[in-house]
Amino acid sequence: MKKLVLIFIFIVLGIWTVSADLSDWLFCLIRKDEVIISLKQTTGYYKCKDTILSLEHLIVETAKDLIKIQTYLNIGRDVEYRKTVKVEKNALLDKLLLSRTTILTNMKTFEGNLLQKSIQYFIIKITPYKIRLQKSLVKIETLSGVATPELNAYELLLKSQVATIDKLSKVTTQTELTNTLNAYIYFKKEIEWKSE
């Protein structure tokens, strides 16, 4: 169990410290009326980041085409044909822009959900540890008449770790998660070192 929690910490820290966002780790499947985001690349899924870059390239090219079409319309060259092509290109541009926006929105939602699920999972896994810390704090408080500076320092360390665990449940950003997990690991090592 301890190894599982540590592996989870390092995976989460690794993902969130390697990149400010998860765009390099997300894969998209684009269907007619939906965009599906995944951490796993399977048939039909492509990196979301690459998909967005492709869409942006198509948006720029379509915009260039519209400028050319408008130039021909302004000089009166094949006006009826150009009007039809312009309507088609405008529809394509709208569709491309909507696809890009949909992918970005779905990615952000996916990242937010992943962050919250990761935090929930981690809190479930460390709750027994938190309970042990709280029991130790109760024992220390019963010894308040014979407290030593070392015992007071240890008590402060335990309280700091419990506060850090409580703070984890309120984390809303990847940066906050990284900072809070760093504090958690630091206090955990210090507590283990002092209890030896």
SEZAVEX-486582 format. One record per atom (N, C-alpha, C, CB): residue in three letters; x, y, z. Coordinates in steps of 0.05 Angstrom, whole numbers, plus 5000, padded with zeros to 4 digits. Each point is the difference from the previous one (the first is absolute). Glycine has a CB too. Example, Ala and Ser with C-alpha at 12.3 -4.5 7.8 and 13.67 -1.06 7.14 Angstrom:
<pts>
ALA526448865156ALA498250245000ALA501850245000ALA496249775025SER503150444961SER501650245001SER498550225014SER502449874957
</pts>
This chain:
<pts>
MET501749765000MET498350245000MET501750255000MET496449755024LYS505750254992LYS501850225002LYS501450064973LYS500849905049LYS500049884938LYS501350034974LYS498050114979LYS503149625011LEU494450294991LEU498050094981LEU499550305003LEU497849555003VAL502150555022VAL499750285004VAL502450164990VAL497149905040LEU505350004966LEU502450144990LEU500150004970LEU502449865041ILE496949924946ILE500049994971ILE498050204989ILE501349515001PHE496450505011PHE497950194992PHE501150295002PHE496449685014ILE504850385009ILE501150275004ILE502050074978ILE499449955049PHE502449874945PHE502050064980PHE498850024972PHE503449765028ILE494650084966ILE498750024974ILE498650284997ILE499349504999VAL499250575022VAL498650264999VAL502050234999VAL496249805026LEU505950184991LEU502050224999LEU501450004974LEU500649965049GLY500049814940GLY501449994974GLY498450124978GLY502349605015ILE495150334984ILE498350114979ILE499850305002ILE497449574999TRP502150535026TRP499450285003TRP502550185000TRP496049875025THR506350014982THR502450174999THR501450004973THR500549915048VAL499149874937VAL501249994973VAL498750214982VAL501049525006SER496450514996SER498750204982SER498050165017SER500649714959ALA499250545034ALA498150175014ALA497149914996ALA503250394995ASP496349494982ASP497449884995ASP500449724990ASP498050454990LEU499949415005LEU500249724992LEU499749964970LEU498149885043SER502150344941SER499549974972SER501849804985SER498550475002ASP503949495008ASP501749804988ASP499149715006ASP503850335003TRP494649645017TRP499249745010TRP497149924991TRP503150075039LEU495550124949LEU497249954993LEU499749924971LEU498750325036PHE499549504959PHE499349914973PHE497150054995PHE503649655002CYS495850424973CYS497350074992CYS498949814979CYS501050485011LEU496449474991LEU498649864979LEU497850194992LEU501149535018ILE498950554957ILE498050194990ILE497949854984ILE503450384999ARG494149645010ARG497849894986ARG498250234990ARG500149575027LYS497950364959LYS498250214988LYS499150205020LYS498649674966ASP500350245057ASP498850195019ASP501450005027ASP495749934976GLU506749955026GLU501349995026GLU503049974997GLU495949805020VAL505450285002VAL502949975002VAL500549845026VAL501050434973ILE500449355025ILE500649835023ILE502950045006ILE496349664989ILE504350395037ILE502750045009ILE500949755016ILE499450515001SER503149414996SER500949765015SER503050035006SER496649714978LEU504350155043LEU502949995005LEU501349774985LEU499250195046LYS499249654941LYS501049764986LYS499650044970LYS498949705040GLN503250244945GLN499750024971GLN499249734989GLN503550374998THR494249624990THR499149764986THR499250084972THR498449785044THR500650034941THR499350054972THR498150244997THR500649514991GLY500150674993GLY498350244995GLY500750245018GLY496449684985TYR505150275036TYR500750225018TYR502750114992TYR497549785038TYR502750494962TYR502550134993TYR500550215021TYR499349934951LYS503250155052LYS500750205020LYS498350254996LYS504849825003CYS494050275019CYS498350234998CYS501650254991CYS497149825036LYS505350204973LYS501850224993LYS500450014970LYS502349975046ASP498349804943ASP500549984970ASP497450064985ASP503649665008THR494250245002THR497450054987THR499450305000THR498349545015ILE502250595007ILE499550295001ILE501850154981ILE498649965048LEU503949964950LEU501950134981LEU499049964972LEU503849925032SER495349844961SER498949954973SER497650174995SER501749535002LEU496550495017LEU497650174997LEU500850294996LEU497349685028GLU504650414987GLU500950284998GLU501250054972GLU500950025050HIS500649784940HIS501150034973HIS497850024979HIS504149745015LEU493850094988LEU497850004982LEU498450275002LEU499749505003ILE500150605021ILE498650265005ILE501550224985ILE498349855045VAL504350164957VAL501650204987VAL499749984970VAL503350005038GLU496949754951GLU499849964972GLU497250074989GLU503449635004THR494650315011THR497350074992THR499650305000THR498349575019ALA502850565001ALA499950305001ALA501450124976ALA499849985051LYS502549914942LYS501450104976LYS498349964975LYS504549895022ASP494249884976ASP498349954977ASP497750214999ASP501149515002LEU497850555021LEU497850205001LEU501050274991LEU497849745037ILE504650334970ILE501250264992ILE500350004969ILE502450055045LYS498649734944LYS500249984971LYS497350024986LYS504249725006ILE493950145005ILE497350004988ILE498950295001ILE499249525015GLN501150615007GLN499050285003GLN501450184980GLN499049925048THR503650044947THR501450164981THR498849964972THR504349965027TYR495149794965TYR498849954975TYR497250124998TYR502749574996LEU495850425026LEU497350115001LEU500250314996LEU498449635030ASN503650494983ASN500350294998ASN500650094971ASN501650005047ILE499849844938ILE500550074972ILE498049904981ILE504850015011GLY493149845000GLY497849914983GLY500649764983GLY498550465000ARG503349375009ARG500849764984ARG498549765010ARG504550204993ASP493949674989ASP498449765006ASP498450045026ASP503449714976VAL495150505025VAL498650085025VAL498249795011VAL500250474984GLU498149415000GLU498149805010GLU501449765011GLU496650164967TYR505449745019TYR501549775009TYR501550075026TYR500649854952ARG500650395049ARG501650085024ARG498250035024ARG503350234970LYS494249875026LYS498250035022LYS499349725012LYS498150424979THR501549395004THR499449735009THR502349885016THR496949944960VAL505550105029VAL502549905013VAL500450145026VAL502049894955LYS497450375046LYS500450165024LYS498149895023LYS501350414972VAL496249535020VAL498149895020VAL501149745011VAL496150234977GLU504949605005GLU501049745008GLU502550035018GLU498249804958LYS503550385035LYS502550055015LYS499350125028LYS502650064957ASN495450125044ASN499250115026ASN498949785018ASN499050444977ALA499449385011ALA498949785015ALA502249815011ALA495850024972LEU506249935010LEU502349845008LEU501650145023LEU500249814953LEU500250455044LEU501550155021LEU498549985027LEU501850314964ASP495649735035ASP498449985024ASP500249735013ASP496850344981LYS503149455002LYS500249735010LYS502749945013LYS496749864965LEU505450245022LEU502849965010LEU500350155027LEU501749954953LEU497350295048LEU500250165025LEU498549865023LEU500550424973LEU497149485020LEU498449865020LEU501449755010LEU495850194979SER505449665002SER501549755008SER502350075018SER498749794956ARG502850425038ARG502350085016ARG499050075028ARG502550174960THR495449995042THR498950095026THR499049765016THR498850444979THR499849385007THR499049765014THR502249835011THR496150004969ILE506149965016ILE502249845009ILE501350145025ILE500849824953LEU499750445045LEU501250145023LEU498249995025LEU502350304967THR495249735029THR498149995022THR500049725013THR497250364979ASN502649445004ASN500049725010ASN502649935014ASN496849884964MET505450225025MET502649955013MET500150125028MET502249994955LYS496950265047LYS500050135026LYS498249865020LYS500950444976THR496849485015THR498149855017THR501349735009THR496050224977PHE505249645004PHE501349755006PHE502250045021PHE499049834953GLU502750375043GLU502250055018GLU498950075028GLU502850174962GLY495149995040GLY498850065025GLY498949765014GLY499050454983ASN499649385002ASN498949755011ASN502249815009ASN496050054971LEU506149935013LEU502249835007LEU501450105026LEU500749894951LEU499650375051LEU501250115024LEU498349935025LEU502050384972GLN495449665026GLN498349955023GLN499949705007GLN497350404987LYS502549434992LYS500049715006LYS502649915012LYS496949944961SER505450175030SER502649935011SER500150085029SER502150064955ILE497050185051ILE500050095028ILE498249835017ILE500950474984GLN496849465007GLN498149835015GLN501349735005GLN496150244980TYR505149645000TYR501349745003TYR502250025020TYR498849894952PHE502950315046PHE502250035018PHE499150035029PHE502750214962ILE495349965042ILE498950045027ILE498949745012ILE498950484988ILE499849364996ILE498949755009ILE502449825009ILE496050034969LYS506149975016LYS502349835006LYS501550095025LYS500449904951ILE499750365054ILE501650105023ILE498350055025ILE503150204968THR494349755031THR498350045023THR500849835024THR496350114969PRO504449635028PRO501049855023PRO502550135013PRO498149584979TYR503750525004TYR502450145010TYR499250245016TYR502649844960LYS495550325030LYS499150245014LYS498849925028LYS499150234955ILE499349565045ILE498849905025ILE502249935020ILE495949834975ARG506250035016ARG502249935018ARG501350255011ARG500849584974LEU499650625009LEU501250265009LEU498250135021LEU502150064955GLN495349945041GLN498250125019GLN500049855026GLN497150164963LYS503149575037LYS500249855025LYS502550065015LYS497349644978SER504950395007SER502650085012SER499850275013SER502449724966LEU496250465021LEU499750275012LEU498449995026LEU500250204954VAL497749635047VAL498549975024VAL501749895023VAL495849924973LYS505949895021LYS501949895019LYS501950215010LYS499649554979ILE501450615003ILE501950215007ILE498750205018ILE502549944957GLU495050135038GLU498650205016GLU499649905028GLU497750174959THR502049575045THR499749895027THR502650015016THR496549694983LEU505750355002LEU502650035013LEU500950295003LEU501349564981SER496850625017SER500750295000SER501550085025SER496050084973GLY503749795049GLY501450075025GLY502949934999GLY495849945025VAL505049864959VAL502849924998VAL501250054972VAL498949655034ALA500150554953ALA500950074973ALA502950095000ALA495350124987THR506149794993THR502850094995THR500150164974THR501849595025PRO500350564971PRO500250144974PRO499849814976PRO502850355023GLU498449424979GLU499949804978GLU497149914996GLU504749855010LEU493950105012LEU497249914997LEU498350224988LEU500649695039ASN499950564970ASN498550234988ASN500550034970ASN500250235045ALA502349734947ALA500850024972ALA498649784984ALA504550215013TYR495549554999TYR498749774986TYR497050054998TYR503549695018GLU495350425003GLU497150074999GLU499450204978GLU499749915050LEU502050294948LEU499750214979LEU500249874972LEU501950355032LEU499949464965LEU500449864975LEU497549844993LEU504949975008LEU493949895011LEU497649854996LEU497750184992LEU501649655033LYS498150574982LYS497850194994LYS500450124972LYS499650115049SER502849944943SER500650114973SER499249804979SER503750285018GLN496949474987GLN499349794980GLN496949974998GLN504449765010VAL494250245013VAL497149984999VAL498850244985VAL500049755044ALA501150494961ALA499150244986ALA500549984970ALA500850275041THR501549624952THR500649964971THR498149804987THR504850095010ILE494549705004ILE498149804989ILE497350144997ILE502549615022ASP496750554998ASP497450144998ASP500050204976ASP499449955050LYS502950174946LYS500350194978LYS499749874973LYS503050285028LEU497849464970LEU499849854975LEU497249994989LEU503949735014SER494250255005SER497249984991SER498950264988SER499349655035LYS502150574970LYS499150264990LYS501550104976LYS498750105046VAL503249744944VAL501750074977VAL498350034975VAL504049775021THR496450444963THR498550044976THR501750024975THR496650225027THR506049814976THR501850024976THR502349805002THR498850494996GLN502449464982GLN502249824998GLN502450115017GLN498549844954THR501950425045THR502250125015THR499649965030THR500650344963GLU496949715046GLU499449965028GLU500449705008GLU496750384998LEU502549444985LEU500449725005LEU502949935003LEU495849904975THR505850195006THR502949955001THR501250115026THR500250014950ASN499250245057ASN501150115024ASN499149865025ASN500150444977THR497449485024THR498949865024THR501249725002THR495750274996LEU504649594981LEU501249735001LEU503050025008LEU496849854964ASN504650365027ASN502750045009ASN500250035030ASN501150214956ALA497049955055ALA499950045029ALA499449735014ALA498550484994TYR499649374995TYR499249745011TYR502449815001TYR495350064982ILE506249924997ILE502349834999ILE502150095019ILE499149904952TYR501450365050TYR502050105019TYR499249935029TYR501050384968PHE496549685039PHE499249945028PHE500049695005PHE497250425000LYS502149434981LYS500049705003LYS502849905005LYS496049964970LYS505950145015LYS502849925004LYS501050095028LYS500850024950GLU498550235057GLU500950105026GLU498849845023GLU500450464980ILE497049475018ILE498749855021ILE501349725002ILE495650254992GLU504849624985GLU501349745001GLU502850015012GLU497449874959TRP504150345034TRP502750035010TRP499950055031TRP501550194955LYS496749975054LYS499850065029LYS498949775016LYS499350484989SER499149344998SER498949785015SER501949765002SER495550154986GLU506749865000GLU501949775000GLU501549995026GLU500450034951
</pts>
